[in-house]
């Protein structure tokens, strides 16, 4: 019975807590800042795509790198096909 009285007195004291008007805003701000800090990887794929798509020089560089890779691949294939069997064995 004594435990019940202690519990009731504690409950009555806890009811008297004053909560400020912007309590929920502060809690949500802390939750949002925690979520942002938790989800902040070093290199996000979305950020990389955004950087490439907004910079014409980056787009041009990627197209040129792709074209150079394609040309090198074509040269290697033609060289392999037209060689006298040295590469093929």
GICOR-V895741 format. One record per pair of residues at least 12 apart in sequence whose C-alpha atoms are under 10 Angstrom apart, sorted by the first residue. I is the first residue (numbers start at 0). J is the second residue. D is the distance in whole Angstrom. If there is no record, write none. Layout:
I/J/D
I/J/D
This chain:
none
